[in-house]
Amino acid sequence: MRIRNKKLLLFVPAIMAFTLSTETYAQTKPADVPYLPPNAVQSVTISGEYIAVPFADIIGWRYKAVDGKMYRRQYNYSRQQWIGEWELC
């Protein structure tokens, strides 16, 4: 019985690794698409075309230095527009 359990313990992970393997491919981004973080969109394939489905607005900070002082302002990457005003950080 012990030998059978050992063989089973070796066999099951091999089968799982074979059946659960996924294929991944690199996809190039067109030059006219703005940068978005990888977790911002979900890619959906419809008849061979990739369509990006946004989950929510992606908002991040933009920084600039003026006269040795650092300023920041929020930017909505999904809508490509500024949020609020520049503030000293």
Secondary structure by P-SEA (a helix, b strand, c coil): caaaaaaaaacaaaaaaaaabbbbbbbbbcccccccccccbbbbbcccbbbbbbccbbbbbbbbbcccbbbbbbbcccccccccccccc
